[in-house]
């Protein structure tokens, strides 16, 4: 007697992350309805960012290796808290695709890199930067949801 086995049939797209994911900005502990869209792992903006960070890492590794080969001690460059914050802001902006229409303090606040940088660089608004960083780091942010329940 031959047993027939069920065969699972999937598409390669089943394993791909979402191209765009949406974050609802939390204000005073509650979702505000202000929606930010971020590039997923396969989006050209995310690929460009991954390539940039890989190039930076490879360059750093090369400098360390060259120092070791030449018998010198490699000293990492000093970074200030402002440098780290600026790097984090750039990381978020590189993946930010856009945001929903909003008026802040009575004035339309269009999505531009300059507006995003101004908002995220201010230490008084570190919560927004932290939300965005956490969203980008979470595996679940770019997981495609099943259309059928």
N, C-alpha and C positions, 0 to 999 in steps of 0.2 A: 504494500500500500504506500502510495506517495503522498506526502503531506505538502499542501500548497501553502507557501509563506506569503504573508502580506508584504508588499514592497512600498516603502514610503517614497513619495514623489515630491521633491522640493525644487525650487528654482534657486540659482545662485543669489538672486536678489533677496531671497529670504534671510540671508546672512548679512546683508548690507545695512549700515546705519542710515538713519534719515538724513537727507540732504540739508534740511532746515529744521530747527527745533525752536520752540517758543517758550520764553521764560516770562512769567507774570511777576513784575517787580513788587516786592513786599514793602509796604510802608506802615510803620507803627504796628508791626506784627500781623498785618492782614494783606492779602493780595489786593493790589491797587487797580488792576485792570489795564495798567500800562504794560503792553506786551513788547518784549524785545525778541528779535529773531537772530539766531546764531547759526553759522555755517556748521554743518555736520562733518564727520571725518572725511567723506569723499568729495565734499564741495571744493571747488577750486581755491577758495580763500583758505580753507583748512589745509589743503595740500601745500599751498605756498608757504603757510606758516610752518608746517612740519619740515619742509625743505630748508627754510631759513634756520630753524632751531638745530637741525641736523648739521648744517654747514658750520654753525657757531660751535657746536660740540666737537666736530671733527677738527676745526681750527685749534680749539683749546687742547685737545688730545695731542695734536701735532706739536704744539708749543711745549707741552709737558715732556713728550718723548724726546724732542730736540734738546731740551735742558738736561734730561737724564743721560743721553748719549754723550753730551759734551761735559758731563761731570759737574753740572751746575744744579743748584737748588732752584726749583720753580716756585715762584711766589705769586699767589693769586692776587689779582688787582683788588684793591679796596673798594667796597661798595657802601654807599650811604643808604639810610632808610629811604631817602628821596629817590635814589637810583632804583631801588627794589620796587617802590611804588610805581615809578614811571615804566619800568619793565612789565609789571603786572597790568598796568593800564594798556600798554601797547599790545600785550597778549590778548586782552579782551577785545580791543578795538579791531584787531586783525581778524577776529572771528565774527564780529557784530555785522549783520547784514542790514539791519534796519530796526525801527521801532514804530509802534502805532502812534497816530496823531495825538498830541498832548499840548496842553497850555499850562505853562508853569509861571506862577506869579502874574497871571493875566496876559501873558505873551505866548504866542505860538512858539513851540520849541521843536523845530524840525530836526530830523536825523541828519547830522553831518559829523564827520570825524572830529571837527573842532568842538562841537557841542558835547559830543561823547567824552572827549578828553577833558574838557572843562568840568563836566559833572563828576567824572571818575577820579580826577587827580586831587580834588579837594579832600584833605584828611577828615573834614567834618562829615563827609558823605561816604566814608569807608564802607558802610553797610551795603551800599549798592555795588561797589567793587567786589566785596566779599561774596555777595549773592551770585554775581556773574562768574567769578572764579570757581565757586562751588558747582554751579550749573554746568560749566564747561568740563569740570573734572568728573562729574557723576556719570557712571556708565549708563544709567537709565535715561539720561537726557536725550540721547540720540537713538534709543531703541525704538524701532518701528512698532506701532501698536497694531494689533489684529483688527481688521475691519469687521470681522464677524465675532459675535460674543458667544 
